[in-house]
Amino acid sequence: MELWRQDSVHRMHLLLTNDDGVYASGLWALYRRFATRHRVLVIAPDRERSAIGHAITLHRPLHVTEVRVDGGLKAYSVTGTPADCIKLGILEILKQRPDLVISGINQGANVGINLNYSGTVAAAREAALYGIPALAVSACGNPEQRCEEIASFIETLADYVFKNGLPSGTFINVNLPDIPLSGVKGIRFSRQGLCLAKEYFEKRKDPRNRTYFWQGCDSQPAAENPEIDACALAQQYISITPIKTDTTDYRFLEEIKNWGISIINDGLPSKEGED
């Protein structure tokens, strides 16, 4: 497979992906912005894979197809998940590891608990697992009319990442409010919120009178703490959050060691000293 689009000036090798599918406008806004200065390759799902989380494909084959998008620009379309796209790019398609992976521009924010479900975020996390700096980029509302200016901001942020680097196993989650950049109040370096949205299931009947459920939820509540990602967005700031791939609770790890759990003859845990 061919590697990178050849441009006159090369500073970074970038891999772009998303969870909205290979034809999504936000993905190609990033491409157009970066391809003037960098080597850029697009490897993205063949269809929308929103809210698929960090799923990977194990029980069916993955097909990679070369497609032409946005006036003839080449991309690789994958019959898998965003995380699959990163794995295939690193392990099969590319002969050189990218300097940076960017996932997005996603339609809709990915803040708070939604980081656990987002395919956009999962692609960046997958890159970080391989030790490659990565950005997950999302924007509130429908950012189609703002994609070009968002891509411009992300180019500036990417230059900072390339210059300063990221800790191993860390990636950056970026969210922009649903307003033009000219109206943004600034940037907040925020932490992930953990407020649960109000979720529910609608119970329905299909034409054969079989019960099925349709999941829904209200908007994720915006925390009042300005240090939290959702609050930054609600107050019309850009939220930038560093996320670690290591999810160990190190403080509690030391506490649980003192619980005195051991194995007895029947294989069941018990407290130390218990007969």
C-alpha positions in Angstrom: 0.0 0.0 0.0 1.1 3.5 -0.7 2.3 5.4 2.4 2.0 9.2 2.6 0.7 11.9 0.4 3.8 13.8 -0.9 3.9 17.5 -0.2 6.7 20.0 -0.7 7.4 20.6 3.0 7.4 17.8 5.6 7.5 18.4 9.3 5.4 15.7 10.8 4.0 12.4 9.7 0.3 12.3 10.8 -2.3 9.7 10.9 -5.9 10.9 10.9 -9.0 8.9 11.8 -12.4 9.4 13.4 -15.6 7.5 14.5 -18.0 9.4 12.1 -16.7 7.5 9.0 -14.2 8.1 6.3 -16.4 10.6 4.4 -17.1 12.9 7.4 -16.4 16.6 6.8 -14.5 17.1 10.0 -11.9 14.5 9.1 -11.2 16.2 5.8 -11.1 19.6 7.2 -8.1 18.4 9.3 -6.6 16.8 6.3 -6.7 20.0 4.2 -5.2 22.0 7.0 -2.3 19.7 7.8 -1.5 18.4 4.3 -0.1 21.8 3.2 2.8 21.4 5.7 2.9 17.7 6.7 2.7 14.2 5.4 -0.8 13.0 6.1 -2.6 9.7 5.8 -6.3 9.0 6.5 -7.4 5.6 7.8 -11.0 5.6 9.0 -14.0 3.4 9.5 -16.1 2.8 6.4 -19.2 4.0 8.3 -20.2 5.8 11.5 -18.9 4.0 14.6 -20.1 6.4 17.2 -20.3 5.3 20.9 -18.5 2.0 20.1 -15.9 2.7 22.7 -12.6 0.8 22.5 -13.9 -2.2 20.7 -11.7 -4.1 18.4 -12.7 -6.7 15.8 -11.7 -10.3 16.6 -14.4 -12.6 15.1 -14.7 -11.5 11.5 -12.1 -10.3 8.9 -11.2 -6.7 8.4 -11.2 -5.3 4.9 -9.2 -2.2 3.9 -10.3 -0.4 0.7 -8.6 2.5 -1.0 -11.2 5.2 -1.6 -11.2 8.7 -3.1 -12.8 11.5 -1.1 -13.2 15.2 -1.3 -12.3 15.7 -5.0 -10.0 12.7 -5.3 -7.9 12.6 -2.1 -6.9 9.1 -1.1 -7.9 7.4 2.1 -8.2 3.9 3.5 -11.6 2.7 4.5 -11.8 0.0 7.1 -14.7 -2.3 8.0 -13.9 -2.0 11.6 -13.7 0.3 14.6 -11.6 3.4 15.2 -9.2 1.4 17.4 -8.9 -1.2 14.5 -7.9 1.7 12.2 -5.1 2.6 14.5 -3.9 -0.9 14.9 -4.0 -1.6 11.1 -2.2 1.7 10.4 0.6 1.0 12.8 1.1 -2.7 12.3 0.2 -3.2 8.6 -0.3 -0.1 6.4 2.5 2.2 7.5 6.1 1.5 7.3 7.0 4.4 9.5 5.3 5.2 12.8 3.4 8.5 12.7 4.6 11.4 14.8 1.1 12.2 15.8 -2.4 10.7 15.6 -5.5 13.0 15.4 -9.0 11.6 15.8 -11.9 13.8 14.8 -13.3 16.3 14.3 -16.2 14.6 16.1 -19.7 15.9 15.8 -20.7 16.4 19.4 -18.7 16.8 22.6 -16.8 14.0 24.3 -16.5 15.0 27.9 -17.1 13.4 31.3 -18.3 9.8 31.4 -18.7 9.8 27.6 -14.9 9.3 27.3 -15.6 5.7 28.2 -18.0 5.2 25.2 -16.5 7.4 22.5 -14.9 5.8 19.5 -13.1 9.2 18.8 -11.4 9.0 22.2 -10.7 5.3 21.8 -8.6 5.9 18.7 -6.4 8.4 20.4 -6.1 6.1 23.4 -5.1 3.2 21.1 -2.3 5.4 19.6 -1.2 6.3 23.1 -1.0 2.6 24.0 1.6 2.3 21.2 3.5 5.3 22.6 2.4 7.7 19.9 1.2 11.2 20.8 -2.5 11.7 20.0 -5.3 14.1 20.1 -9.0 13.4 20.3 -10.9 16.4 18.9 -14.7 17.0 19.4 -17.0 20.0 19.0 -20.4 20.6 20.5 -23.4 20.7 18.2 -22.9 20.3 14.5 -19.5 21.7 13.7 -19.7 21.3 9.9 -19.7 25.1 9.3 -16.8 25.6 11.8 -14.5 22.7 10.8 -12.0 24.9 9.0 -11.4 27.2 11.9 -11.3 24.3 14.3 -8.7 22.6 12.1 -6.7 25.7 12.3 -6.7 25.7 16.1 -5.8 22.0 16.1 -2.9 22.7 13.9 -1.5 25.2 16.4 -2.1 22.7 19.3 -0.4 19.9 17.3 2.7 22.1 16.9 2.9 22.5 20.7 2.5 18.8 21.2 5.1 18.0 18.6 7.5 20.5 20.2 7.0 19.6 23.8 5.9 15.9 23.6 3.5 14.0 25.8 4.2 11.6 28.6 4.2 8.0 27.6 0.7 6.6 27.8 -1.0 10.0 27.8 -3.1 11.6 25.1 -5.1 14.9 24.9 -8.8 15.2 24.7 -10.0 18.5 23.1 -13.5 19.8 23.1 -14.8 23.0 21.6 -18.0 24.9 22.4 -20.8 25.4 19.9 -19.8 28.9 18.9 -17.3 30.4 16.4 -13.7 30.7 17.7 -14.1 34.4 17.7 -16.6 34.0 20.5 -14.6 31.5 22.6 -13.5 33.0 26.0 -10.2 31.1 26.1 -8.8 27.7 27.0 -9.3 25.7 30.2 -7.0 22.9 31.0 -9.6 20.8 32.7 -10.2 17.4 34.3 -12.7 14.8 33.3 -16.1 15.1 34.9 -17.9 12.0 36.4 -21.5 13.3 36.6 -24.0 10.7 35.2 -26.5 11.8 32.7 -30.2 10.8 33.3 -30.5 7.6 31.3 -33.6 5.7 30.4 -35.0 3.0 28.1 -38.1 3.2 26.0 -39.9 -0.1 26.0 -41.6 -0.8 22.6 -43.2 -3.5 20.6 -42.1 -4.5 17.1 -44.6 -5.6 14.3 -44.4 -9.2 15.6 -45.3 -8.1 19.1 -41.8 -8.7 20.5 -40.6 -6.3 23.1 -37.5 -4.2 22.4 -35.8 -1.3 24.1 -34.4 2.0 22.8 -31.9 3.6 24.9 -31.8 7.4 25.5 -30.5 10.0 27.9 -30.9 13.6 28.7 -28.0 16.0 28.1 -25.1 15.4 30.4 -25.3 17.9 33.3 -22.7 20.6 33.3 -20.8 20.7 36.5 -20.4 23.9 38.4 -16.7 23.4 39.0 -14.8 25.4 36.4 -12.0 22.8 36.5 -14.2 20.1 34.9 -14.4 19.6 31.2 -18.2 19.9 30.7 -18.3 23.1 32.8 -15.6 24.7 30.6 -17.7 24.0 27.5 -20.8 25.3 29.1 -19.0 28.5 29.9 -17.8 28.8 26.3 -14.2 27.8 26.8 -12.2 25.2 24.9 -11.5 22.3 27.2 -8.2 20.5 27.0 -7.8 17.4 29.2 -4.8 15.1 29.4 -5.9 11.5 29.7 -3.9 8.5 30.9 -4.2 5.0 29.5 -3.1 3.5 32.8 -6.3 3.5 34.8 -4.9 2.0 38.0 -6.0 3.6 41.2 -2.5 3.8 42.8 -3.7 5.3 46.1 -6.3 2.6 46.7 -3.8 0.0 45.5 -1.8 0.6 48.7 -4.9 0.5 50.8 -6.2 -2.8 49.4 -2.8 -4.5 50.1 -3.7 -4.0 53.8 -7.0 -5.8 53.6 -5.3 -9.1 54.4 -6.9 -11.1 51.6 -5.5 -14.6 51.1 -6.3 -17.8 49.4 -7.5 -20.8 51.5 -7.9 -24.5 50.5 -11.2 -24.2 48.7 -10.0 -21.3 46.6 -12.2 -18.7 48.3 -10.7 -15.5 49.6 -10.6 -14.9 53.3 -9.0 -12.7 55.9 -5.5 -13.7 57.0 -5.6 -15.8 60.1 -9.2 -17.0 59.5 -9.7 -20.8 59.9 
